Amino acid sequence: MVEGIGIDVVNISRMENLSEGVIRRLFHPEEVAYALTLAPKRKSEYLSGRFAAKEALGKALGTGMAGMRPSDIQIDTTATGKPFMVLHGSAKTLVGNRMVLLSISHDSPIASAIVVLQGDSDASN
């Protein structure tokens, strides 16, 4: 059963001038490490897609980002490039045992993400 749907759009240029401190506050350490290896244009695209995914999760939950840290939401990809979320801390608690389905798209000047939550909303697990 679908429990929630969220979508977010981010202007890629918003990520161009973020300080390293802000990046470390908004992104999981593994996302930060990877982003810092990228050329500036690709780095902005990468970060904007991941930020849109984090915001889309908050919208799917119906709470926005309240009660969770963006850095507790890690976006990774399979070997074929399919994005998925690894949740930590408060984000993991809020999502509970629901399955998170994620899609991210980039088409300059924007990046977008959609999240679908499926399953039981019991967040006690």
N, C-alpha and C positions, 0 to 999 in steps of 0.2 A: 504494500500500500504506500502511495506517495504521501509523505508527511509534510513536505515543504519544497518550494522552488524559489530560488533566488537568482538574480542576474545583476551584473554590474558592468559598467563601462568606464574606462580610465583613459584620459588623454595621455598618450605616451610621453609627451613633452613635460608633464608634471614630474616625471622621475629623473629628468636630466640633471638637475642641480641639487639632488638630495645629498646632505652630508653623510659621511660614513656612520656617524652616530645615529642619525635618523634611520638609516638603512638597517643598522643593527637592532634598533628598537622595533621596527616593523616586520622584519623577516627572520626566519629561523636561521641559526648559525650555518647550516649546510647551504641554504639559499644564498646567504651573504658570501660565503667562501666562493661559490661558483660565480656569482655576479661580479665579484672583484677581478675575475680572470677575463671578463668579456670586454670587447671594444665598446666605447661609449654608446653608440647607437643601439647595439644589440643588448647592452646592459639595461638601458631604459625600457626597451621592449620586453625583456625578460621580467624585470621588476613590475612593470605595469600589469602584465598578465597575471602574475602571482598576487599582486595587491587586489586586482579585480576578483580573483577567486576567493580571497579571504573575505572581502565585502559580500560577495554572493552567498557565502556560507552563512554569514550573519543574517542576511535577508531570508534565506531558507529557514533558519531557525525562528525567525520572527522577532529577534531580540536586537538586531544589529550587532555591533561588536561588544555590547555591554556584557560584562562578566567574563571576558576572555581577552588574552593578549594576542595580537597579530602574530607575534613570534612563536606562539604555540601551535600555529597552523603551518605545516610544512607542505609545500607542493613539490612533488617529484614526478618523474616520468618513467614509464617502462622502456625497455630496450627499443620498442617501436615508436616511442614518442608520445604514447597516451598518458595524459596527466592524471595524477591521483593525489589524494590528501593523506598525510600522516599526521594524526592529531596527538597533541601532547597537553598535559596539564588541564587547565580549565576548559579548553576547547574539547578535549576528549570527554570530559565529564558532561558537558552540555549536549554533545551529540549522542552520548550513550551508545546503545548497540545498533543505531541506525546505520545503513549503508549510505555512503556519500558518493554520488556520481558527479563527475566534473568534466566540463569541456571549456577550453580556452581558445580564443581566436585573436589574431593580430592583423590589422589592416590599417596602416598608418593613415591618419594620426591617432587611431584608438586601438585599445586592446579590450576585449570583453571576456566575460566568463559566466557560465551558468552552472548552478549546483542544484541537484535534485537529491532530497533526502528520502530514503525508503526504509520501511520497517517500523518497528515498535518504538514509540517515543520515550519509553522508560529509560531515563538517564541515570538510573541508580546502578547500572552495571559498569 
